[in-house]
C-alpha cells in the first residue's frame, strides 16, 4: 500500500476502532507510530499483535464503507477461468496486481470484481479502473490475504508442477527404447548438459508426465515452446491446440536435452540449427513412436513431438466412417490391377491413415506390397517399407526406380513432390502396377491440373488416375453435452452455407457446450471426404484441357459429394456443428 494511501487508511481505521471501542487510544497511538516506521498498515499490525482477527477487521471495514467482504483464505481464485472469460488473457497481470494491491476474484462481461484492502481511497480505485479499461466492483479483504492470494493464484500451476516433481515416484511407466548411438555432441561440457537429465531429475519426470498425459488424452502432437519468462506446453487434440502446462523456465535446458537424448540422432550440444529425430516409448506394454523436431527461436529451442500411435490407425476401410458412395469408389479403385489412386489434403488431414487402410485391404500372401515414405510413420507387419534419406542419395524417385525392379504389385508413395517422382509413378501405373500416393492440393478436381502442371500429358493423366480423394478431419460433438442450436441461422443463411431448400423446413442443428468428458464441446474426429472418380465424361474434360470448374461441375452433376456437402450432411445428423464445418471446408463455388 502506497504511503499516502497508508496514512489515509490508518486515520479512517483508527476512527472506526475508537468508535467501536475495540482498541484503546494509547495502543492505537503506538501502533500508528510503528505503522509509519515499518511501512505496514495499521490493519496488518492489529492482526500481528492479535488485537483483531482478519474476519473481524474485514467485517468492520466492509460495514463502514457498504461493500461486501470476502474471505480469500476460503475462496479459491480460478485464474484459468478468468483468463478464459477475458479472451484468453489475464484480466490483470501479477506485477500490476502487486502494484495496486488487488487480486481479481470474478468477471462478468466488462465488470471485474477485485479484492482491495483500502476501499476508502476512491482515487486509487479510479486509477485501477482506468488502467484496466473496465468497470471494477471492489470487495473488502486485507493486505496479507491479498498478497497470499496473488502468490497462490498466479503461481498455482507452477506450484502444482513442483509438488508433482517432488512427490512422483519413478515407477517405470514410461520406458524409452535404447538409443542406437547417434551424435551426442562433443565431450567438453557434456557433463553439465547431462546432469539435468539424469534419471529421477525434475526434467525427466516432467517429460515423462507430459508424454503420459498426451497419450492418455489422445493428443496427436506435443509442443514445448520457450518464451522469455516461461515455458508453454500445448497438446494438439482433435486438430486444435490446447495449453495444458506452464513449467518453470529453469527446467527448459533439461527438458530439451532430455528429449534429444531419447532420440536416435539429435545432438544435445547443438542448439543453433533445426534437428530431427525419433524415439519409441513403451507404456503399459504398448509401443508408441514419436517423431521429434527442434527449432531454434529467440528465447530457446521449440520442441515438437508427433505421436505415432498404431492404436489410432484404422484397421479397415469400413472403420474410416466414409460415406457409402465414397467407400464404393475407393474400394473399386484399389481393387483395380493397375492405375493410380490419390489422396489429397493438408498436413494432419488423415491421408496416411486412409492409405494404410487401403494397403491393409489389398495386401495378402500372394501380393508384393512396397512403400516409400519420408519418414516411415507406422511400421506394419507384411509391408516392405523404404525410408527416404536424401542425404545418402535415397530420394523418392531413386527409391521408386529400385522398387519397380523388385516385382511389386502395389506401390505406396508417401508424397509426390516433384516431376521426376510423378513421371515414374505414372509409368508404373501404365505398366501393370497399382500406385497409391498423396498430393498437397485443396480439393479433388484441382489435383488434375496440378499433375498436368508437373509435366504429365493430359491423356496420360486421364488413362492412369482411377480416383482422387480429398479429405479433412472435423471434430465430433461430444455426445454427453451437445444440445440443439438455440439460435438457428435464417433460411437465406442456410442456403448460403450449402443446404437445399427442401432440407431447411424442420432442420435441426446441434452446437457444442463443453463438459468434463470433452474439449470445449468436441470429442474425437471424423473424416470429411470428397471422392472424384475418373469417369468417361471427366476423361474427356481432362484430355481437352478443361478447367477445375468444368471438372467439378460435371462431377457434382454425376453425384460427387463435395467437402462442404459432406460436412453439412454430418451437421444434419448431429455428428458435428455448422461452425466446425465452416472452419474446415470452403463453400462450393459450383453446385
KOLDOKOL-131899 format. One record per residue (C-alpha): residue number from 1; y, z, x. Coordinates in pm, whole numbers, plus 50000, padded with zeros to 5 digits. Each point is the difference from the previous one (the first is absolute). Layout:
BEGIN
R num     v     w     u
R NUM     Y     Z     X
...
***
This chain:
BEGIN
R num     v     w     u
R   1 50000 50000 50000
R   2 50341 49899 50143
R   3 50240 50281 50104
R   4 50258 49922 49726
R   5 49722 49989 49743
R   6 49859 50324 50144
R   7 50323 50196 49956
R   8 50047 49887 49642
R   9 49638 50067 49906
R  10 50006 50349 50158
R  11 50317 50088 49808
R  12 49850 49886 49667
R  13 49670 50176 50067
R  14 50171 50326 50105
R  15 50195 50009 49676
R  16 49682 49932 49802
R  17 49804 50277 50173
R  18 50282 50253 49952
R  19 50028 49910 49632
R  20 49630 50068 49949
R  21 50011 50304 50232
R  22 49701 49878 50199
R  23 50141 50066 50351
R  24 50253 50257 50113
R  25 50348 49904 50128
R  26 49935 50129 50353
R  27 49670 49814 50029
R  28 50165 49681 49875
R  29 50280 50037 50257
R  30 49746 50038 50285
R  31 49788 49707 49877
R  32 50307 49777 49963
R  33 50104 50083 50357
R  34 49651 49912 50128
R  35 50005 49678 49799
R  36 50318 49887 50176
R  37 49861 50086 50345
R  38 49647 49859 49956
R  39 50091 49696 49788
R  40 49757 50101 49728
R  41 50086 50017 49632
R  42 50030 50334 49828
R  43 49703 49905 49785
R  44 49775 49954 50304
R  45 50094 50342 50139
R  46 49947 50170 49662
R  47 49645 49864 49992
R  48 49929 50081 50367
R  49 50117 50361 49955
R  50 49803 50038 49675
R  51 50306 50068 49783
R  52 49883 49720 49767
R  53 49702 49769 49967
R  54 50041 49623 49966
R  55 49926 49975 49624
R  56 50260 50269 49924
R  57 50266 49836 50216
R  58 49929 49658 49852
R  59 50008 50140 49647
R  60 50335 50171 50053
R  61 50170 49690 50138
R  62 49850 49761 49744
R  63 50105 50224 49710
R  64 50352 50024 50140
R  65 50048 49624 50039
R  66 49797 49894 49698
R  67 49750 49791 50198
R  68 49621 50034 49982
R  69 49818 50174 50289
R  70 49695 49865 50180
R  71 49732 50180 50201
R  72 49924 49758 50283
R  73 49717 50223 50121
R  74 49803 49917 49687
R  75 50136 49649 49944
R  76 49847 49715 50204
R  77 50243 49721 50084
R  78 49806 49671 49971
R  79 50189 49780 50245
R  80 49763 49705 49949
R  81 50075 50000 49628
R  82 50374 50021 50064
R  83 49974 49705 50239
R  84 49810 49799 49739
R  85 50266 50079 49738
R  86 50276 49895 50244
R  87 49869 49648 50074
R  88 49777 50115 50285
R  89 50270 50187 50193
R  90 50076 50370 50038
R  91 50288 50094 49766
R  92 50149 50195 50293
R  93 49882 49998 50360
R  94 49897 50318 50184
R  95 50311 50003 50222
R  96 50234 49982 49700
R  97 49798 50261 49810
R  98 50050 50242 50290
R  99 50369 49905 50039
R 100 50079 50060 49634
R 101 49758 50294 49964
R 102 49817 49849 49702
R 103 49650 49881 49912
R 104 49920 49735 49734
R 105 49788 50139 49718
R 106 49970 49734 49729
R 107 50136 49661 49906
R 108 50060 49822 49669
R 109 50174 49664 50013
R 110 50324 50044 50194
R 111 49998 50380 49963
R 112 49866 50208 50289
R 113 49928 50370 49964
R 114 50072 50188 50324
R 115 49959 50365 50097
R 116 50317 50152 50145
R 117 50072 50346 50136
R 118 50379 49996 49934
R 119 50070 49862 49652
R 120 50358 50134 50011
R 121 50121 49732 50243
R 122 50080 49710 49765
R 123 50163 49799 50279
R 124 49673 50015 50195
R 125 49807 49889 49690
R 126 50240 49705 49957
R 127 49945 49901 50365
R 128 49623 49997 49940
R 129 50045 49788 49687
R 130 50217 49743 50185
R 131 49765 49987 50298
R 132 49689 49940 49788
R 133 50168 49762 49759
R 134 49839 50160 49696
R 135 50054 50282 49754
R 136 49867 50337 50116
R 137 49872 50291 49793
R 138 50021 50322 50209
R 139 49752 50285 49962
R 140 50038 50331 50182
R 141 49787 50119 50292
R 142 50053 50173 50335
R 143 50065 49874 50353
R 144 49667 50129 50127
R 145 49802 49845 49714
R 146 50181 49667 50036
R 147 49943 49980 50378
R 148 49632 50078 49954
R 149 49968 49742 49721
R 150 50164 49734 50220
R 151 49753 50068 50279
R 152 49699 49994 49769
R 153 50097 49703 49781
R 154 50117 49765 50275
R 155 49712 50080 50234
R 156 49721 50059 49750
R 157 49794 49700 50109
R 158 50043 50072 50371
R 159 49894 50361 49948
R 160 49700 49889 49797
R 161 49896 49762 50280
R 162 50046 50269 50265
R 163 49791 50243 49795
R 164 49736 49734 49954
R 165 49991 49917 50370
R 166 49970 50369 50087
R 167 49724 50079 49753
R 168 49787 49685 49978
R 169 49666 50015 50178
R 170 49849 49715 50196
R 171 49704 49948 49770
R 172 49924 49646 50119
R 173 50083 49828 49671
R 174 50153 49709 50190
R 175 49782 49860 50279
R 176 50153 49727 50214
R 177 49755 49756 50154
R 178 50004 50000 50380
R 179 50270 49789 50163
R 180 49861 49692 50173
R 181 50213 50022 50308
R 182 50332 49822 49949
R 183 50320 50043 50195
R 184 50110 50363 49991
R 185 50283 49950 50244
R 186 50083 50117 50349
R 187 49868 50332 50123
R 188 50349 50122 50089
R 189 50135 50208 49712
R 190 49677 49963 49803
R 191 49934 50374 49990
R 192 50331 50055 49822
R 193 49921 49733 49745
R 194 49651 50131 49933
R 195 50091 50368 49984
R 196 50141 49965 49647
R 197 49695 49807 49882
R 198 49727 50239 50108
R 199 49744 50089 49737
R 200 50134 50275 49777
R 201 50367 49924 50075
R 202 50249 49971 49712
R 203 50027 49621 50049
R 204 49623 49951 49965
R 205 49988 50221 49692
R 206 50294 49819 49844
R 207 49850 49654 50063
R 208 49667 50116 49856
R 209 50175 50136 49692
R 210 50199 49680 49947
R 211 49686 49784 50030
R 212 49797 50222 49767
R 213 50267 50011 49731
R 214 50062 49625 50021
R 215 49633 49921 49941
R 216 49968 50259 49724
R 217 50306 49856 49819
R 218 49878 49641 50033
R 219 50282 49882 50227
R 220 49982 49656 50162
R 221 50253 50071 50280
R 222 50148 50296 50185
R 223 50354 49976 50140
R 224 50123 50257 50254
R 225 50370 49937 50054
R 226 50232 50173 50251
R 227 50361 50080 49918
R 228 50268 50189 50189
R 229 49908 50349 49880
R 230 49670 49959 49819
R 231 49676 49811 49956
R 232 49907 49837 49672
R 233 49645 49935 49883
R 234 49949 49757 49715
R 235 49685 49872 49828
R 236 49975 49662 49831
R 237 49816 50075 49677
R 238 49940 49723 49747
R 239 50237 49777 50195
R 240 50297 50241 49995
R 241 50112 50233 50281
R 242 50018 50375 49925
R 243 50157 50257 50232
R 244 49753 50286 50045
R 245 50099 50193 50311
R 246 50287 50078 50240
R 247 49834 50153 50309
R 248 50210 50174 50267
R 249 50166 49759 50243
R 250 49847 50192 50293
R 251 49653 49866 49904
R 252 50104 49634 50031
R 253 49880 49928 50354
R 254 49675 50187 49947
R 255 49924 49816 49674
R 256 50072 49657 50150
R 257 49795 50072 50312
R 258 49713 50136 49791
R 259 49981 49686 49787
R 260 50010 49777 50309
R 261 49721 50198 50166
R 262 49786 49951 49689
R 263 50024 49619 50033
R 264 49806 49774 50233
R 265 50285 49814 50171
R 266 50339 50172 49967
R 267 50178 50133 50309
R 268 50145 50347 49933
R 269 50237 49977 50298
R 270 50160 49679 49868
R 271 50269 50073 49743
R 272 50231 49700 50039
R 273 49800 49717 49842
R 274 49789 49946 49687
R 275 49627 50066 50025
R 276 49696 49954 49778
R 277 49668 50178 49986
R 278 49712 50113 49783
R 279 49795 50313 49951
R 280 49734 50130 49768
R 281 49958 50346 49852
R 282 49704 50153 49823
R 283 50080 50219 49703
R 284 49718 50167 49808
R 285 49755 49752 50154
R 286 50212 49698 49898
R 287 50148 49766 50261
R 288 50359 49886 49943
R 289 50174 49750 50227
R 290 50371 50012 50087
R 291 50219 49721 50136
R 292 50298 50143 50192
R 293 50334 49846 50091
R 294 50283 50163 50197
R 295 50362 49884 49995
R 296 50278 50138 50225
R 297 50304 50101 49792
R 298 50335 50163 50077
R 299 49865 50354 49962
R 300 49642 49957 50121
R 301 49680 49810 49926
R 302 49912 49917 49640
R 303 49625 50008 49936
R 304 49836 49805 49717
R 305 49632 50047 49923
R 306 49818 49764 49760
R 307 49700 50172 49840
R 308 49698 49769 49983
R 309 49756 50187 49777
R 310 49687 49801 49913
R 311 49966 50220 49694
R 312 50305 49823 49856
R 313 49842 49654 50029
R 314 49882 49846 49676
R 315 49628 49940 50005
R 316 49994 49688 49784
R 317 50230 49748 49838
R 318 49940 50158 49659
R 319 50143 50332 50125
R 320 50336 49840 50093
R 321 50118 50005 49639
R 322 50110 49633 49992
R 323 50068 49830 49667
R 324 49680 49829 49873
R 325 50147 49650 50045
R 326 50109 50077 50357
R 327 49659 50146 50084
R 328 49829 49682 49877
R 329 50218 49780 50224
R 330 49935 50218 50306
R 331 49626 50006 49932
R 332 49987 49620 49966
R 333 50198 49953 50321
R 334 49788 50221 50223
R 335 49680 49857 49851
R 336 50100 49656 50131
R 337 49810 49888 50314
R 338 50320 49882 50166
R 339 50376 50007 49952
R 340 50279 50252 50045
R 341 50092 50306 49792
R 342 50334 50159 50085
R 343 50150 50339 49913
R 344 50378 50044 50032
R 345 50240 50288 49969
R 346 50211 50240 50208
R 347 49864 50264 50236
R 348 49827 50276 49809
R 349 49924 49793 49691
R 350 49621 50036 50026
R 351 49917 49662 50156
R 352 49746 50146 50242
R 353 49826 50191 49722
R 354 49964 49680 49797
R 355 49864 49801 50295
R 356 49751 50270 50099
R 357 49875 50013 49640
R 358 49960 49621 50006
R 359 49805 50021 50326
R 360 49768 50264 49861
R 361 49937 49771 49703
R 362 49896 49702 50218
R 363 49830 50166 50295
R 364 49623 50020 50007
R 365 49706 49984 50238
R 366 50001 49619 49979
R 367 50374 49962 50074
R 368 50192 50016 50327
R 369 50333 50164 49912
R 370 50260 50041 50276
R 371 50355 50136 49996
R 372 50290 49974 50243
R 373 50262 50273 49951
R 374 50295 50168 50171
R 375 49906 50276 49994
R 376 49657 50059 49847
R 377 50104 50251 49734
R 378 49660 50087 49855
R 379 49672 49963 50187
R 380 49736 49887 49749
R 381 49627 49982 50066
R 382 49868 49644 49980
R 383 50325 49825 50095
R 384 50065 49842 50340
R 385 50355 50120 50058
R 386 50220 49866 50281
R 387 50308 50194 50114
R 388 50287 49773 50108
R 389 50150 50087 50340
R 390 50284 49761 50095
R 391 50055 50176 50336
R 392 49653 49885 50106
R 393 50036 49653 49851
R 394 49801 50072 49684
R 395 50226 49868 49725
R 396 49918 49914 49639
R 397 49968 49633 50096
R 398 49778 50051 50308
R 399 49782 50252 49818
R 400 49964 49763 49705
R 401 49891 49714 50229
R 402 49734 50224 50152
R 403 49884 50121 49658
R 404 49950 49641 49879
R 405 49754 49950 50288
R 406 49804 50303 49872
R 407 49861 49820 49692
R 408 50194 50202 49738
R 409 49964 49966 49624
R 410 50307 50202 49907
R 411 50305 50073 50218
R 412 50271 50253 49922
R 413 50330 49964 50188
R 414 50210 50315 49987
R 415 50326 49806 49980
R 416 50109 49639 50047
R 417 50318 50013 50207
R 418 50043 49667 50177
R 419 49929 49628 49981
R 420 49706 50008 50241
R 421 49814 50261 49795
R 422 50058 49825 49665
R 423 49885 49666 50148
R 424 49671 50147 50122
R 425 49952 50186 49670
R 426 50049 49678 49798
R 427 49755 49812 50225
R 428 49747 50280 49950
R 429 50043 49982 49623
R 430 49951 49620 50013
R 431 49681 50024 50206
R 432 49788 50221 49776
R 433 50136 50353 50055
R 434 50146 50246 49752
R 435 50326 50133 50144
R 436 50175 50313 49869
R 437 50342 50097 50130
R 438 50346 50142 49925
R 439 50352 49862 50014
R 440 50339 50165 49956
R 441 50161 49830 49700
R 442 50168 50137 49689
R 443 49774 49840 49741
R 444 49704 49768 49962
R 445 50176 49664 49931
R 446 50236 50032 50301
R 447 49696 50034 50230
R 448 49930 49628 49963
R 449 50335 49896 50145
R 450 49966 50267 50270
R 451 49675 49838 50120
R 452 50160 49653 49989
R 453 50298 50133 50199
R 454 49754 50121 50266
R 455 49898 49639 50061
R 456 49703 49939 49769
R 457 49998 49673 49806
R 458 50028 50050 49621
R 459 49674 49811 49930
R 460 49815 50237 50237
R 461 50148 50302 49822
R 462 49895 49858 49663
R 463 49642 49941 50120
R 464 49941 50329 50185
R 465 50175 50279 49810
R 466 49786 50133 49714
R 467 50232 50270 49865
R 468 50293 50217 50104
R 469 50034 50361 49890
R 470 50338 50175 50024
R 471 49999 50374 49947
R 472 50203 50319 49994
R 473 49901 50362 49952
R 474 50160 50189 49713
R 475 49988 50373 49934
R 476 49792 50133 49711
R 477 50157 50243 49757
R 478 49849 50346 50018
R 479 49766 50040 49701
R 480 50073 50371 49981
R 481 50376 49978 49944
R 482 50104 49647 49900
R 483 50185 49969 49670
R 484 50123 49729 49767
R 485 50341 49863 50102
R 486 50269 50186 49810
R 487 50264 49727 50036
R 488 49842 49659 49950
R 489 50171 49689 50139
R 490 50160 49773 49742
R 491 49811 49686 49885
R 492 50229 49782 50214
R 493 49930 50217 50305
R 494 49625 49981 49937
R 495 50014 49620 49977
R 496 50203 49989 50322
R 497 49732 50211 50168
R 498 49736 49746 49897
R 499 49852 50125 49674
R 500 49934 49746 49724
R 501 50165 50027 49661
R 502 49669 50061 49822
R 503 49929 50297 50232
R 504 50324 50187 49937
R 505 49930 50129 49649
R 506 49815 50330 50022
R 507 50004 49992 50383
R 508 49941 50337 50164
R 509 50097 50065 50360
R 510 49938 50305 50216
R 511 50209 50181 50260
R 512 49933 50249 50285
R 513 50065 50372 49963
R 514 49860 50184 50302
R 515 49761 50292 50026
R 516 49800 50200 50256
R 517 49726 49734 50005
R 518 50214 49702 50097
R 519 50293 49872 50205
R 520 50306 49954 49778
R 521 49790 49892 49702
R 522 49773 49755 50183
R 523 49650 50042 50138
R 524 49800 49720 50163
R 525 50067 49627 50020
R 526 49866 49680 49846
R 527 50020 49634 50095
R 528 50243 49756 49839
R 529 49860 49653 50068
R 530 50090 49641 49925
R 531 49728 49755 50094
R 532 50072 49627 50035
R 533 49685 49789 49973
R 534 50041 49655 50155
R 535 49907 49778 49706
R 536 50032 49619 49983
R 537 50354 50010 49846
R 538 50110 50239 50277
R 539 49843 49773 50264
R 540 50200 49705 49868
R 541 50325 50198 50032
R 542 49912 50105 50357
R 543 49912 49648 50114
R 544 50315 49852 49846
R 545 50217 50262 50169
R 546 50091 50204 49692
R 547 50202 50320 50028
R 548 49899 50363 49950
R 549 50168 49988 49658
R 550 49786 49704 49896
R 551 49682 50176 50112
R 552 50096 50323 49823
R 553 50089 49822 49675
R 554 49667 49817 49981
R 555 49805 50311 50106
R 556 50165 50212 49727
R 557 49927 49728 49744
R 558 49637 50010 50110
R 559 49990 50377 49941
R 560 50084 50155 50339
R 561 50114 50362 49961
R 562 50308 50059 50217
R 563 50066 50321 50194
R 564 50271 50107 49752
R 565 49776 49916 49704
R 566 49710 50198 50149
R 567 50231 50298 50040
R 568 50137 49978 49645
R 569 49646 49983 49859
R 570 49912 50319 50187
R 571 50318 50166 49872
R 572 49891 49911 49643
R 573 49664 50171 50067
R 574 50168 50316 50127
R 575 49873 49951 50355
R 576 50350 49993 50151
R 577 50367 50002 49904
R 578 50242 49710 49957
R 579 50215 50151 50279
R 580 49706 49977 50239
R 581 49930 49640 49899
R 582 50360 49896 50069
R 583 49988 50187 50332
R 584 49706 49801 50140
R 585 50033 49658 49830
R 586 50263 49730 49955
R 587 50087 49847 49665
R 588 49831 49668 49924
R 589 50235 49709 50052
R 590 49785 49773 49790
R 591 49800 50110 49698
***
